[in-house]
Amino acid sequence: MARIAILKKADCNPKKCSHECVKYCPVNRTGKECIIIEDTAKLAEELCTGCGICPKKCPFEAIQIVNLPHQLKEKPVFRYGKNAFELFRLPIPQKGKVVGILGSNGIGKSTAIEILAGLLKPNLGEFEHKLLEKEIVDSFKGTELQAYFTKLFAQSTKISYKPQYIDLIPKKFKGKVIDLLLKAGTKKQIDDLSKEINIGDIINRKIEQLSGGELQKVAIAAAVLKPADLYLFDEPASYLDVKERIRVAKVIRKLAENGKNVLVVEHDLIILDYLADLVHILFGQMAAYGVVSHPLSAKNGVNTYLEGYLRDENIRFRDRPIKFENHAAGKSQDKVIFTKWPALGKKLGTFKLDVDASEIHTKEIIGIVGANAIGKTTFMKMIAGQLKTDSGKIPAKLKISYKEQYLKPQKGVTVLTTLSSITKEVMTQKYKLEILRPLELEHLMNHKLDNLSGGELQRVAIAACLSRTADFYLLDEPSTYLDVEQRLQAARAIEKVIKNRDAAALVIDHDLLFINSVSDRLMVFDGVPAKHGRAHNIQTVKAGMNHFLKELDITLRKDPTTHRPRVNQPGSQKDKIQRKQSKFYED
């Protein structure tokens, strides 16, 4: 059986261990050098028997020995180095179609995109020497990728790439939004697209003054404006509210309708399903290896990912399927009032927020939905006591734990130190089962916060919030940077803590699938962004979603197989029927 040996260099620390991996390796004991220690451990995969002893003996859990699926016969497309991550196969661009890429974090999605964008060259696993372009092209002989790489290396394919990490843009470009966009398109094209993507109000603002959502839309606009044959979008929905996600999805779909090749990496399943014609699933093991599946239809691709079993390749990549509960009727049976507030008012500059009187029950999680700049975070800060109300009074005597929207990591501080400063239970079995394991933090405990990825930092922030002893837990956009599985695991962790502690929670998020999974009831915000917002009283999930989706002008149905919410295509028979019945949300 083929296997790969992975060394997590950040965790390997030979100066602080007794070199257990070397001492206990059966192959080393025969006199061969399967594992040697230099600056870090180095493992010879060709000698490894897959006994599994070194991962168990390593005190830092820095070694992984991974058996590859026996169905995987081909060479890797790319490997980062010795004992490092490798990627098998690539997504295939399709003319006139949006091809979605779906998979967990650390599985190679961005690597695949960067290879297709020409930012990384395939090395076919031979990382020690540089391959000729002809060797790379010949390795894809008889496939659609042979023609693709021939054109790419000949520089006859134009590519437009919207990267994942948009926060780097202000560091590379100084000036106004219009100056950046004029590098990609004409003034008329910019004017037309500005209306479609709703950036007219920020067109003359400086790049460094933009919020995350505004920066995301500018990055997407720049990518769309650039004349290209292939358009690549890495997580275009991040930072955007639901209305903006739908708006951006329509703009991206129009590229395919105009005959362009489009590839999109996205974790919001509702948006990906709405966007994509075809889906490639990436499966494997985080930070070890990733495999790109054959293309599937969007519906089958998402359902297959949730099921965890690729039938055409006979590969099970998850030991159990992801299932969705029906929360529309409201799952809270406890009607004991936890807290309530009267009508509230707050004015910030030219923005005014009005909040309806409402009440929350013990053990209840309230999902909060609404557009960006409509007052959701303002309301949460009022509840947390960070902002004073202008009218109405927030109930006192509640002990609050608040996870804010923007994460600020402390330099040089480890995850273990951070969580240990909040609770003494960090190393207990109960804490591991309740928080560390669902949020996949056990292997990160000795990592420094400022070295973590966005998704890792988000999971630490959720853990920190849930670790505090409190009555009321407030979480602002906890799904940001998380992959599909991590979002649902986070929802389960939040739910478990709230129910077990007889507490209550408010959760703001833009991923409707996540909100649908975590919420007992909903609080809907509407109004005019940056001018005035209104927070309606708390409703059932069904009533709240129907209210919100009507505002968005989209209809959702439930998939009969997985029960996940799916967006109806505008004008489809199902869309028309639901609109006629005023059922924007079908439970």
Residue pairs with C-beta under 8 A, 6 or more apart in sequence:
1 50
1 67
1 68
1 70
2 67
2 68
2 70
2 72
3 45
3 48
3 50
3 65
3 66
3 67
3 68
4 45
4 65
4 66
4 68
4 86
4 288
4 289
5 43
5 44
5 45
5 48
5 63
5 64
5 65
5 66
5 83
6 63
6 64
6 65
6 66
6 83
6 84
6 85
6 287
6 288
7 40
7 41
7 42
7 43
7 62
7 63
7 64
7 83
7 84
8 61
8 62
8 63
8 64
8 287
8 443
9 40
9 62
10 447
10 451
11 60
11 61
11 62
11 443
11 446
11 447
12 40
12 41
12 58
12 60
12 62
12 63
13 60
13 62
14 37
14 39
14 40
14 41
16 60
17 58
17 59
17 60
19 37
20 54
20 57
20 58
20 59
21 35
21 41
21 54
21 57
21 58
21 63
22 28
22 35
22 36
22 37
22 41
23 57
24 53
24 54
24 57
25 34
25 35
25 53
25 54
26 49
26 51
26 53
27 34
27 35
27 47
27 48
27 49
28 34
28 35
32 47
33 44
33 47
34 43
34 44
34 47
34 48
35 41
35 42
35 43
35 44
35 54
36 42
41 62
41 63
42 82
42 83
43 54
43 63
43 83
45 83
48 65
50 65
50 67
52 65
54 63
54 65
55 61
55 63
55 64
55 65
60 446
61 443
64 285
64 287
64 288
66 285
66 288
66 289
68 289
69 291
69 315
71 313
71 314
71 315
72 88
72 291
74 88
74 89
75 124
75 125
75 139
76 86
76 87
76 88
76 124
76 125
76 289
77 87
77 88
77 89
77 90
77 115
77 122
77 124
78 86
78 87
78 111
78 115
78 120
78 122
78 123
78 124
78 125
79 85
79 86
79 87
79 123
79 125
79 126
79 127
80 86
80 127
81 127
82 127
84 127
85 106
85 108
85 111
85 287
85 288
85 289
85 290
86 125
86 289
86 290
87 108
87 111
87 112
87 115
87 289
87 290
87 291
87 292
88 284
88 289
88 290
88 291
88 292
89 291
89 292
89 293
90 112
90 115
90 116
90 145
90 292
91 99
91 101
91 112
91 116
91 263
91 280
91 292
91 295
92 99
92 143
92 144
92 145
92 148
92 280
92 295
93 99
93 116
93 148
93 230
93 261
93 262
93 263
94 261
94 277
94 278
94 295
95 259
95 260
95 261
96 256
96 257
96 259
96 260
96 261
97 256
97 261
97 262
97 277
97 278
98 252
98 253
98 255
98 256
98 262
98 263
98 264
98 275
98 276
98 277
98 278
99 261
99 262
99 263
99 264
99 276
99 277
99 278
99 279
99 280
99 295
100 263
100 264
100 265
100 266
100 272
100 275
100 276
100 278
100 279
100 280
100 298
100 301
101 109
101 112
101 113
101 263
101 264
101 265
101 266
101 279
101 280
101 282
101 292
102 266
102 269
102 272
102 279
102 280
102 281
102 282
102 301
102 302
102 305
102 484
103 109
103 281
103 282
103 283
103 290
103 305
103 483
104 282
104 286
104 483
104 484
104 485
104 486
105 286
105 453
105 455
105 482
105 483
105 486
106 286
106 287
107 282
107 283
107 284
107 285
107 286
107 290
108 282
108 284
108 289
108 290
108 292
109 234
109 265
109 282
109 290
110 164
110 234
110 265
111 120
111 290
112 282
112 290
112 292
113 161
113 232
113 234
113 263
113 265
114 120
115 121
115 122
116 148
116 159
116 230
116 232
116 263
117 159
117 161
117 232
118 152
118 159
119 161
121 131
121 133
121 136
122 131
122 136
122 139
122 149
123 130
123 131
124 131
124 135
124 136
124 139
133 149
133 153
136 149
136 153
137 146
137 149
137 150
137 153
138 146
140 146
140 148
140 149
148 157
151 157
152 159
157 229
157 230
158 226
158 227
158 228
158 229
158 230
159 228
159 229
159 230
159 231
159 232
160 223
160 224
160 226
160 227
160 228
160 230
160 231
160 232
161 223
161 232
161 234
162 219
162 220
162 222
162 223
162 231
162 232
162 233
162 234
162 236
163 219
163 234
164 234
164 235
164 238
164 265
165 454
166 212
166 215
166 216
166 219
166 238
166 239
167 212
167 215
169 207
169 215
169 218
169 219
170 207
170 208
170 210
170 215
173 180
173 207
174 206
174 207
174 208
175 206
175 207
176 203
176 204
176 205
176 206
176 207
177 199
177 202
177 203
177 204
177 205
177 206
177 207
177 210
177 218
178 190
178 203
178 204
180 207
180 218
180 222
181 190
181 203
181 218
181 221
181 222
181 225
182 190
183 222
184 221
184 222
184 223
184 225
184 226
185 193
185 225
185 226
189 225
190 203
190 221
190 225
193 199
193 221
193 224
193 225
193 251
194 200
194 203
194 221
196 247
196 250
196 251
197 217
197 220
197 221
197 224
197 247
197 248
197 251
198 217
198 244
198 247
199 214
199 217
199 218
199 221
202 210
202 214
202 218
205 214
207 215
207 218
210 218
211 239
211 372
212 238
212 239
213 239
213 240
213 241
213 244
213 372
215 239
216 236
216 238
216 239
216 240
217 240
217 244
217 248
220 233
220 236
220 248
220 251
220 252
223 231
223 232
223 233
224 231
224 251
224 252
224 255
228 260
229 260
229 261
230 260
230 261
230 262
230 263
231 252
231 255
231 260
231 261
231 262
231 263
232 262
232 263
232 264
233 252
233 262
233 263
233 264
233 265
233 266
234 265
235 265
235 266
235 267
236 248
236 252
236 264
236 266
237 245
237 248
237 266
237 267
237 268
237 271
237 510
238 480
238 481
239 480
240 248
240 372
240 510
241 370
241 371
241 372
241 510
242 369
242 371
242 510
242 512
242 548
242 552
243 371
243 551
243 552
244 371
244 372
245 268
245 271
245 510
246 271
246 274
246 552
246 554
246 567
249 271
249 274
249 275
252 262
252 264
252 275
253 275
255 262
256 262
256 277
264 272
264 275
264 276
266 272
266 275
267 482
267 483
267 484
267 487
267 511
268 510
268 511
268 513
269 302
269 484
269 513
269 564
270 511
270 512
270 513
270 556
270 565
270 566
270 567
271 567
272 279
272 298
272 302
273 298
273 299
273 302
273 566
273 567
274 566
274 567
274 569
276 298
276 301
277 297
277 298
278 295
278 296
278 297
278 298
278 301
279 295
279 296
279 297
279 298
279 300
279 301
279 302
279 305
280 292
280 293
280 294
280 295
280 296
280 301
281 292
281 293
281 296
281 301
281 304
281 305
281 310
281 317
282 290
282 291
282 292
282 293
283 290
283 291
283 293
283 310
283 315
283 317
283 318
284 290
284 291
284 317
293 310
293 313
294 312
294 313
295 301
296 304
299 559
299 566
302 562
302 564
303 559
303 561
303 562
304 310
304 311
305 484
306 321
306 322
306 323
306 562
306 564
307 321
307 322
307 562
308 316
308 317
308 318
308 319
308 320
308 321
308 322
309 315
309 316
309 317
309 318
309 321
310 316
310 317
318 485
322 484
322 485
322 488
322 562
323 562
323 563
324 513
324 516
324 517
324 562
324 563
324 564
325 331
325 517
325 563
326 558
326 563
326 587
327 516
327 517
327 519
327 520
327 541
328 540
328 541
328 542
328 545
328 585
328 587
329 540
329 541
329 542
329 587
330 520
330 521
330 540
330 541
330 542
331 520
332 361
332 363
332 364
332 520
332 521
334 361
334 362
334 363
334 364
335 361
336 361
336 362
337 359
337 360
337 361
337 362
338 359
338 360
338 361
338 362
338 363
338 364
338 471
338 472
338 503
338 504
339 359
339 360
339 395
339 398
339 472
339 504
340 357
340 358
340 359
340 360
340 395
341 355
341 357
341 358
341 359
341 383
341 392
341 393
341 394
341 395
342 357
342 392
342 393
343 354
343 355
343 356
343 357
343 391
343 392
344 353
344 354
344 355
344 379
344 382
344 389
344 391
344 392
344 394
345 352
345 353
345 354
345 355
345 389
345 390
345 391
345 392
346 352
346 353
346 355
346 375
346 378
346 382
346 387
346 389
346 390
347 353
347 390
348 378
350 530
350 531
351 373
351 375
351 378
351 530
351 531
351 532
351 533
352 531
352 532
352 533
353 375
353 378
353 379
353 532
353 533
353 534
353 535
354 532
354 533
354 534
354 535
355 379
355 382
355 392
355 534
355 535
356 534
356 535
356 536
356 537
357 537
358 523
358 537
358 538
359 538
360 366
360 504
360 538
361 504
361 520
362 502
362 503
362 504
363 498
363 499
363 502
363 503
363 504
364 498
364 504
364 505
364 520
364 521
365 494
365 495
365 498
365 504
365 505
365 507
365 518
365 519
365 520
366 504
366 505
366 506
366 507
366 519
366 520
366 521
366 522
366 523
366 538
367 507
367 509
367 515
367 516
367 518
367 519
367 521
367 522
367 523
367 541
367 544
368 376
368 379
368 380
368 506
368 507
368 508
368 509
368 522
368 523
368 525
369 508
369 509
369 510
369 512
369 515
369 522
369 523
369 524
369 525
369 544
369 548
370 376
370 524
370 525
370 526
370 533
370 535
370 548
371 525
371 526
371 529
372 529
373 529
373 530
374 525
374 526
374 527
374 529
374 533
375 525
375 527
375 533
375 535
376 476
376 508
376 525
376 533
376 535
377 405
377 476
377 508
378 387
378 533
379 525
379 535
380 402
380 474
380 476
380 506
380 508
381 387
382 388
382 389
382 394
383 394
383 400
383 472
383 474
383 506
384 400
384 402
384 474
385 394
385 400
386 402
398 471
398 472
399 469
399 470
399 471
399 472
400 470
400 471
400 472
400 473
400 474
401 465
401 466
401 468
401 470
401 472
401 473
401 474
402 465
402 474
402 476
403 461
403 462
403 464
403 465
403 473
403 474
403 475
403 476
403 478
404 476
405 476
405 477
405 508
407 454
407 457
407 458
407 461
409 449
409 450
409 452
409 457
410 418
410 449
410 450
411 448
411 449
411 450
412 448
412 450
413 448
413 449
413 450
414 445
414 446
414 447
414 448
414 449
415 441
415 444
415 445
415 446
415 447
415 449
415 452
415 460
416 426
416 445
416 446
418 449
418 460
418 464
419 426
419 445
419 460
419 463
419 464
419 467
420 426
422 464
422 467
422 468
423 431
423 467
423 468
423 469
425 431
425 467
426 436
426 467
431 467
432 442
434 493
434 496
434 497
434 500
435 441
435 463
435 466
435 467
435 493
435 497
436 442
436 445
436 463
438 489
438 490
438 492
438 493
438 496
439 459
439 462
439 463
439 486
439 489
439 490
439 493
440 459
440 486
440 489
441 459
441 460
441 463
444 452
444 456
444 460
447 456
449 457
449 460
452 460
453 481
454 480
454 481
455 481
455 482
455 483
455 486
457 481
458 478
458 480
458 481
458 482
459 482
459 486
459 490
461 478
462 475
462 478
462 490
462 493
462 494
465 473
465 474
465 475
466 473
466 493
466 494
466 497
470 503
471 503
471 504
472 503
472 504
472 505
472 506
473 494
473 497
473 498
473 503
473 504
473 505
473 506
474 505
474 506
475 494
475 505
475 506
475 507
475 508
476 508
477 508
477 509
477 510
478 490
478 494
478 507
478 509
479 487
479 490
479 509
479 510
479 511
479 514
482 490
487 511
487 513
487 514
487 517
488 514
488 517
490 514
491 514
491 517
491 518
494 505
494 507
494 518
495 518
497 503
498 504
498 505
506 523
507 515
507 518
507 519
509 515
509 518
512 545
512 556
512 565
513 564
513 565
515 522
516 541
516 545
516 565
519 541
520 541
521 538
521 539
521 540
521 541
521 544
522 538
522 539
522 540
522 541
522 543
522 544
522 545
522 548
523 535
523 536
523 537
523 538
523 539
523 544
524 535
524 536
524 539
524 544
524 547
524 548
524 551
525 533
525 534
525 535
525 536
526 533
526 534
526 536
526 548
526 551
527 533
527 534
536 547
538 544
539 547
542 585
542 587
545 556
545 584
545 585
546 582
546 583
546 584
546 585
549 555
549 556
549 584
549 585
550 582
550 584
554 567
554 568
554 570
554 584
555 567
555 568
555 574
555 575
555 578
555 579
555 583
555 584
555 585
555 586
556 565
556 566
556 567
556 568
556 584
556 585
556 586
557 565
557 566
557 568
557 574
557 578
557 586
558 564
558 565
558 566
558 586
558 587
559 565
559 566
565 585
568 574
568 575
568 578
569 575
578 584
578 586
